[in-house]
Amino acid sequence: MACYIGLMSGTSLDGVDGVLVHDTPGGPALLRASAHASLPMPDALRGELLALNQAGANELHRAALAANAISELYADAVTQLLRQAGVAATDVAAIGAHGQTVRHRPQEFDRTGYTLQLINGALLAERTGIDVVCDFRSRDVAAGGQGAPLVPAFHAACFAQPGTDVAVLNVGGIANLTLLRADGDVQGFDCGPGNVLMDLWCRRHRGTAFDAGGAWAASGRVDAVLLERLLAEPYFGRAPPKSTGRDLFDAAWLDTRLAATTASTQDVMATLAELTARAAVDALRRHAPNTRSLLVCGGGAYNGHLMSCLAELLGRDSTVRSSADTGLPPEQVEALAFAWLAQAHLARRSGNLPAVTGARGPRVLGALYPAR
């Protein structure tokens, strides 16, 4: 039975999550992990990746070295997964590796635009002895799409309930929303910031990587004036297909909107948590008003305060649950999706949903780096 590995490092820049999964011949494959590894992002690499989100000196050289470094970290995750699962590298059909997004500008500049995920697929194949599939987003962008989000097709395979409207909210650095309709239709888009602004504020004022459980945000009060200023961002009102990232929601974006505020640091934190929740709930109400079931995955599912904000905004007639309630740990979902996309690539099966990304049609995603 073939195995696949999925590797994900997201906008939060907190680390690498990896999963090893066993294929199921003739059935929906890769929906449960046999092994999971999580490696923290080294501080120096995190700082360099964050800096590469902006133009800077000698950035081509620095980006190439950063791609090598993230690939070495991915290789360490693969070693852990193989050891944990008791699987040989020769038993793994392919690694699906997302890479680290440092620029995401689809449809801009020359109407095609680009998306850039730093990874050295050749180096990862060399280090692991396993075929590597990476650069999943570029093919969709070349076909006129946003290149993101790519997880809605996987969400449909995992979470769809025929006859019932279900929404899936992935809260990583950026939050993306998948709408699984009762009739089988699937829609999805980036709805706004996830953890990215909250993490930024936490590092700046508390010296910690994130607000554990949302405790600091829960100690403050939402500043209504500041919240409305944040929600005035035109991106929130744009119709899908759409995607975003640190190219928009960064420190400069936040500082510009904080310039006139007198809110305390904890009140700003509470307001940023409310922003993430409001952007998601407003989008859900706008595009799928009859949906009463929201599943949350990604690191944000562990933020108890954020989960409470979502539940309060949606009201008592709706349910907000972690994907863990379905048997899928929140931190594994995106890595599983990229294992699933690697399998789709080898099978020459399309991995994008044109209704989600806006691409001209279904496309086989990714570039293959054979190990042998």
Summary of the structure (lengths in Angstrom):
residues: 372
radius of gyration: 19.6
end to end distance: 19.8
largest distance: 60.3
contacts: 1358
relative contact order: 0.17
helix: 44%
strand: 21%
